[in-house]
């Protein structure tokens, strides 16, 4: 299917009627195997074509997402939309699409093995279930998701780009008695070993301790697993979006570039050029070459993520993170520290190892007030030793407190993506002190 | 509806010819239009049209699903092949073959007809509403500043056409409208306060007159300025807490609706949305709350945000009593869990779009109102807190340990809500049984709020209503937000 050809044909028609036009066409083949109680609940397959169109005239902005591929069909819908231009008002954030820049294409974004496994996922599914059960899990549930997609982008400023990439997302939850363990893997590349590691790891967490201990609410040291780090830093990275800042959905509203927002050990990057991670891309939706950049470096707030609109409104340059309306992080990476995971545990006098979380919600984005609930095993640590597992607890604090209280970071990074970590993340374990932990009133 | 019905029937025949013991084909079209404003100024207008077919089959005891939005017989045939072949390839891992309950499926066409068509609600009028609301917010505050406002107005037209090998034939058309406002109040010494307000229902532009968002938002801004400027910590002792319909709706959605989804009880969503504290043997027997606690799930409420009359497996919709007079009573079922539990489906299968498999979902969940007036509910409260709205909330994956942080809240003293004594960020953090077993009063009001409920993998967000009356819970110790 000639995506770029179709996009170009639609563009040629539309650019005669609009000041700015960008068309992104995407074709994606996916298969997802969902596992429950050691067997398959459903196997889902998708073949989807989607056309996204950006139109601007006299500073009025229209954005469309259509299940269409034929240029004449796309143009027809866009023509119907033209009636809105006359009645719209100028957009507060309008800026012309940028002149195209040369971009260096990323190589090796597609792993041919993923296409093979899409036709026959059985070895991977048997591998992940088997490795968990062989290592002590009683029952498992999870998901294996494999896909290959192609995107083509054309703009009225003359940019043309096309890119293909593969993705694997795999996560599993293992149960043993009252305890569960969870792990995840997300990348552009797959191997049987990487999938089976997920199975072994969930069983390891689920079987780490048999002793239950009771704990009280209060301030504790916490070691956060890469799943928790990924979840919380997804929120932090999203709040670095220029549009989130403008709309009141960001703690960075209160800070300037250069302000200290975290401890000196925290360096959080947006990494579109890391081809290990599933949203790696060589150009953004405005046709700007992507580049890796710090959001936080050595604890300092370094970059708002911009497209040309938010950069023209807030100042600065585009950072290659378009989204025509909303700039977003591509992938995130927390730079490693120099602690092994055993050393992190030894650092804790009184605290927890939280292996997974979910349901992070905010009372106030500007203040970064959030809470999140543990989902799988939480281990209580005293004087550097795991004493047992606890019931479900909650972190209820602010992102600023948490980031400023980071004391140590693990030296091994993991490629994480799952239901609660939507932005592909390369993240280690971390240790934070003086974190507020709550429990329900019974 | 754009699609030729013949294509849908053709794909159904293809799937059955290829060996499926059950086949279902759903054409679905979802059209969203949205205008976004910031500080009363337009950001942009967006339209999202998603249209295609989803095919679900049972083959060799395994469930397969495939979708395509390339609507030709050739592509649809390939999708059916993918659904069947990939399910068959993994069927050897099935220890418990999947079967569906026998149901009298429907053959019906229904349309929700608004008083005024959404097309009559012009973009100019939508923008004017957002601009007006911004002006009202800014002109209402006295001592605080408005850091930013955001406004989104969205309509959603959903069309479905469902057939299956058991004879279902369901066509439906449901238009929906929603508006959402976010604002941030700021004061140099008192800090910031953020509020996110939503309205939503099935219908047309006539809903705006019913909602009267301008009047409500003016009141909210006045009240929340009061909370920001004068709010104090809640009392530390055990007290009575009266919870308003917005928070009650959320509580029943999270701690009655979700744990009563039968797929979750069985563990099908274990790795994603989680499991449930409810075990099959508790149904019909286990006391979770006082006699005053009855939680109803009803897709058939006219004009509701979660409205439907037949589910996506063709089963007629009806009210379900999740908790009845304090007893765990009736889970939500589809045809798969209905078979396992031996009770049949009660019509809870919904799919977000053509790409999504139908799974068990809520529709409109509410706490059944009682007989008291609000003043009767609070007249015996010597010291308490009235919590009207919230921002932060969450609940654990078995739906037991939950937290709601109030936004607009007041002291109740000697049977009276003291608006001159606002409370800042009271934290209700409690177990499900701890909450429902402390319910000591329920008033006769009933109000619904819109929400988008997330579940499944890939995640599916579906429109729901959440609601209830004012509810009094006793012997509660509130927490303080750090």
HADDOCK unambig.tbl for C-alpha pairs under 7 A between the chains (distance, minus, plus):
assign (segid A and resid 36 and name CA) (segid B and resid 267 and name CA) 6.61 0.50 0.50
assign (segid A and resid 36 and name CA) (segid B and resid 268 and name CA) 5.39 0.50 0.50
assign (segid A and resid 39 and name CA) (segid B and resid 93 and name CA) 5.65 0.50 0.50
assign (segid A and resid 39 and name CA) (segid B and resid 94 and name CA) 5.57 0.50 0.50
assign (segid A and resid 39 and name CA) (segid B and resid 95 and name CA) 6.91 0.50 0.50
assign (segid A and resid 40 and name CA) (segid B and resid 93 and name CA) 6.72 0.50 0.50
assign (segid A and resid 40 and name CA) (segid B and resid 94 and name CA) 6.34 0.50 0.50
assign (segid A and resid 41 and name CA) (segid B and resid 63 and name CA) 6.76 0.50 0.50
assign (segid A and resid 41 and name CA) (segid B and resid 268 and name CA) 6.97 0.50 0.50
assign (segid A and resid 42 and name CA) (segid B and resid 63 and name CA) 4.92 0.50 0.50
assign (segid A and resid 42 and name CA) (segid B and resid 64 and name CA) 5.55 0.50 0.50
assign (segid A and resid 43 and name CA) (segid B and resid 63 and name CA) 6.54 0.50 0.50
assign (segid A and resid 43 and name CA) (segid B and resid 64 and name CA) 4.89 0.50 0.50
assign (segid A and resid 43 and name CA) (segid B and resid 65 and name CA) 6.16 0.50 0.50
assign (segid A and resid 43 and name CA) (segid B and resid 86 and name CA) 6.66 0.50 0.50
assign (segid A and resid 43 and name CA) (segid B and resid 87 and name CA) 5.76 0.50 0.50
assign (segid A and resid 44 and name CA) (segid B and resid 64 and name CA) 5.89 0.50 0.50
assign (segid A and resid 44 and name CA) (segid B and resid 65 and name CA) 4.55 0.50 0.50
assign (segid A and resid 44 and name CA) (segid B and resid 66 and name CA) 5.47 0.50 0.50
assign (segid A and resid 44 and name CA) (segid B and resid 83 and name CA) 6.84 0.50 0.50
assign (segid A and resid 45 and name CA) (segid B and resid 65 and name CA) 6.20 0.50 0.50
assign (segid A and resid 45 and name CA) (segid B and resid 66 and name CA) 4.43 0.50 0.50
assign (segid A and resid 45 and name CA) (segid B and resid 67 and name CA) 6.57 0.50 0.50
assign (segid A and resid 45 and name CA) (segid B and resid 82 and name CA) 6.59 0.50 0.50
assign (segid A and resid 45 and name CA) (segid B and resid 83 and name CA) 6.50 0.50 0.50
assign (segid A and resid 46 and name CA) (segid B and resid 66 and name CA) 5.45 0.50 0.50
assign (segid A and resid 46 and name CA) (segid B and resid 67 and name CA) 5.05 0.50 0.50
assign (segid A and resid 46 and name CA) (segid B and resid 68 and name CA) 6.18 0.50 0.50
assign (segid A and resid 47 and name CA) (segid B and resid 67 and name CA) 6.45 0.50 0.50
assign (segid A and resid 47 and name CA) (segid B and resid 68 and name CA) 5.16 0.50 0.50
assign (segid A and resid 48 and name CA) (segid B and resid 68 and name CA) 5.66 0.50 0.50
assign (segid A and resid 48 and name CA) (segid B and resid 69 and name CA) 5.86 0.50 0.50
assign (segid A and resid 49 and name CA) (segid B and resid 69 and name CA) 6.75 0.50 0.50
assign (segid A and resid 60 and name CA) (segid B and resid 44 and name CA) 6.98 0.50 0.50
assign (segid A and resid 61 and name CA) (segid B and resid 44 and name CA) 4.89 0.50 0.50
assign (segid A and resid 61 and name CA) (segid B and resid 45 and name CA) 6.33 0.50 0.50
assign (segid A and resid 62 and name CA) (segid B and resid 44 and name CA) 5.86 0.50 0.50
assign (segid A and resid 62 and name CA) (segid B and resid 45 and name CA) 4.92 0.50 0.50
assign (segid A and resid 62 and name CA) (segid B and resid 46 and name CA) 5.57 0.50 0.50
assign (segid A and resid 63 and name CA) (segid B and resid 45 and name CA) 6.32 0.50 0.50
assign (segid A and resid 63 and name CA) (segid B and resid 46 and name CA) 4.51 0.50 0.50
assign (segid A and resid 63 and name CA) (segid B and resid 47 and name CA) 6.35 0.50 0.50
assign (segid A and resid 64 and name CA) (segid B and resid 46 and name CA) 5.58 0.50 0.50
assign (segid A and resid 64 and name CA) (segid B and resid 47 and name CA) 4.78 0.50 0.50
assign (segid A and resid 64 and name CA) (segid B and resid 48 and name CA) 5.57 0.50 0.50
assign (segid A and resid 65 and name CA) (segid B and resid 47 and name CA) 6.35 0.50 0.50
assign (segid A and resid 65 and name CA) (segid B and resid 48 and name CA) 4.49 0.50 0.50
assign (segid A and resid 65 and name CA) (segid B and resid 49 and name CA) 6.10 0.50 0.50
assign (segid A and resid 66 and name CA) (segid B and resid 48 and name CA) 5.99 0.50 0.50
assign (segid A and resid 66 and name CA) (segid B and resid 49 and name CA) 4.94 0.50 0.50
assign (segid A and resid 66 and name CA) (segid B and resid 50 and name CA) 6.12 0.50 0.50
assign (segid A and resid 67 and name CA) (segid B and resid 49 and name CA) 6.42 0.50 0.50
assign (segid A and resid 67 and name CA) (segid B and resid 50 and name CA) 5.32 0.50 0.50
assign (segid A and resid 67 and name CA) (segid B and resid 51 and name CA) 5.98 0.50 0.50
assign (segid A and resid 67 and name CA) (segid B and resid 69 and name CA) 6.33 0.50 0.50
assign (segid A and resid 87 and name CA) (segid B and resid 123 and name CA) 6.85 0.50 0.50
assign (segid A and resid 87 and name CA) (segid B and resid 124 and name CA) 6.03 0.50 0.50
assign (segid A and resid 88 and name CA) (segid B and resid 124 and name CA) 6.78 0.50 0.50
assign (segid A and resid 89 and name CA) (segid B and resid 42 and name CA) 6.28 0.50 0.50
assign (segid A and resid 90 and name CA) (segid B and resid 42 and name CA) 6.69 0.50 0.50
assign (segid A and resid 91 and name CA) (segid B and resid 42 and name CA) 5.02 0.50 0.50
assign (segid A and resid 91 and name CA) (segid B and resid 43 and name CA) 4.77 0.50 0.50
assign (segid A and resid 91 and name CA) (segid B and resid 44 and name CA) 6.05 0.50 0.50
assign (segid A and resid 92 and name CA) (segid B and resid 41 and name CA) 5.97 0.50 0.50
assign (segid A and resid 92 and name CA) (segid B and resid 42 and name CA) 5.90 0.50 0.50
assign (segid A and resid 92 and name CA) (segid B and resid 43 and name CA) 5.58 0.50 0.50
assign (segid A and resid 93 and name CA) (segid B and resid 43 and name CA) 6.23 0.50 0.50
assign (segid A and resid 122 and name CA) (segid B and resid 90 and name CA) 6.31 0.50 0.50
assign (segid A and resid 141 and name CA) (segid B and resid 270 and name CA) 5.95 0.50 0.50
assign (segid A and resid 141 and name CA) (segid B and resid 271 and name CA) 5.33 0.50 0.50
assign (segid A and resid 142 and name CA) (segid B and resid 271 and name CA) 5.06 0.50 0.50
assign (segid A and resid 172 and name CA) (segid B and resid 271 and name CA) 6.51 0.50 0.50
assign (segid A and resid 173 and name CA) (segid B and resid 271 and name CA) 5.55 0.50 0.50
assign (segid A and resid 247 and name CA) (segid B and resid 38 and name CA) 6.58 0.50 0.50
assign (segid A and resid 247 and name CA) (segid B and resid 148 and name CA) 6.58 0.50 0.50
assign (segid A and resid 247 and name CA) (segid B and resid 149 and name CA) 6.96 0.50 0.50
assign (segid A and resid 247 and name CA) (segid B and resid 150 and name CA) 6.01 0.50 0.50
assign (segid A and resid 248 and name CA) (segid B and resid 148 and name CA) 6.04 0.50 0.50
assign (segid A and resid 248 and name CA) (segid B and resid 184 and name CA) 6.73 0.50 0.50
assign (segid A and resid 359 and name CA) (segid B and resid 394 and name CA) 5.67 0.50 0.50
assign (segid A and resid 361 and name CA) (segid B and resid 392 and name CA) 5.44 0.50 0.50
assign (segid A and resid 361 and name CA) (segid B and resid 393 and name CA) 6.12 0.50 0.50
assign (segid A and resid 361 and name CA) (segid B and resid 394 and name CA) 6.72 0.50 0.50
assign (segid A and resid 362 and name CA) (segid B and resid 391 and name CA) 6.88 0.50 0.50
assign (segid A and resid 362 and name CA) (segid B and resid 392 and name CA) 4.93 0.50 0.50
assign (segid A and resid 363 and name CA) (segid B and resid 391 and name CA) 4.91 0.50 0.50
assign (segid A and resid 363 and name CA) (segid B and resid 392 and name CA) 4.23 0.50 0.50
assign (segid A and resid 364 and name CA) (segid B and resid 193 and name CA) 6.66 0.50 0.50
assign (segid A and resid 364 and name CA) (segid B and resid 194 and name CA) 5.52 0.50 0.50
assign (segid A and resid 372 and name CA) (segid B and resid 394 and name CA) 6.98 0.50 0.50
assign (segid A and resid 373 and name CA) (segid B and resid 395 and name CA) 6.96 0.50 0.50
assign (segid A and resid 373 and name CA) (segid B and resid 396 and name CA) 5.95 0.50 0.50
assign (segid A and resid 375 and name CA) (segid B and resid 396 and name CA) 6.66 0.50 0.50
assign (segid A and resid 375 and name CA) (segid B and resid 397 and name CA) 6.30 0.50 0.50
assign (segid A and resid 397 and name CA) (segid B and resid 482 and name CA) 6.08 0.50 0.50
assign (segid A and resid 419 and name CA) (segid B and resid 272 and name CA) 6.31 0.50 0.50
assign (segid A and resid 440 and name CA) (segid B and resid 401 and name CA) 5.96 0.50 0.50
assign (segid A and resid 440 and name CA) (segid B and resid 402 and name CA) 6.89 0.50 0.50
assign (segid A and resid 440 and name CA) (segid B and resid 429 and name CA) 4.70 0.50 0.50
assign (segid A and resid 440 and name CA) (segid B and resid 430 and name CA) 4.26 0.50 0.50
assign (segid A and resid 440 and name CA) (segid B and resid 431 and name CA) 5.99 0.50 0.50
assign (segid A and resid 441 and name CA) (segid B and resid 429 and name CA) 5.83 0.50 0.50
assign (segid A and resid 441 and name CA) (segid B and resid 430 and name CA) 4.57 0.50 0.50
assign (segid A and resid 441 and name CA) (segid B and resid 431 and name CA) 6.78 0.50 0.50
assign (segid A and resid 442 and name CA) (segid B and resid 430 and name CA) 5.94 0.50 0.50
assign (segid A and resid 442 and name CA) (segid B and resid 431 and name CA) 6.04 0.50 0.50
assign (segid A and resid 442 and name CA) (segid B and resid 434 and name CA) 5.43 0.50 0.50
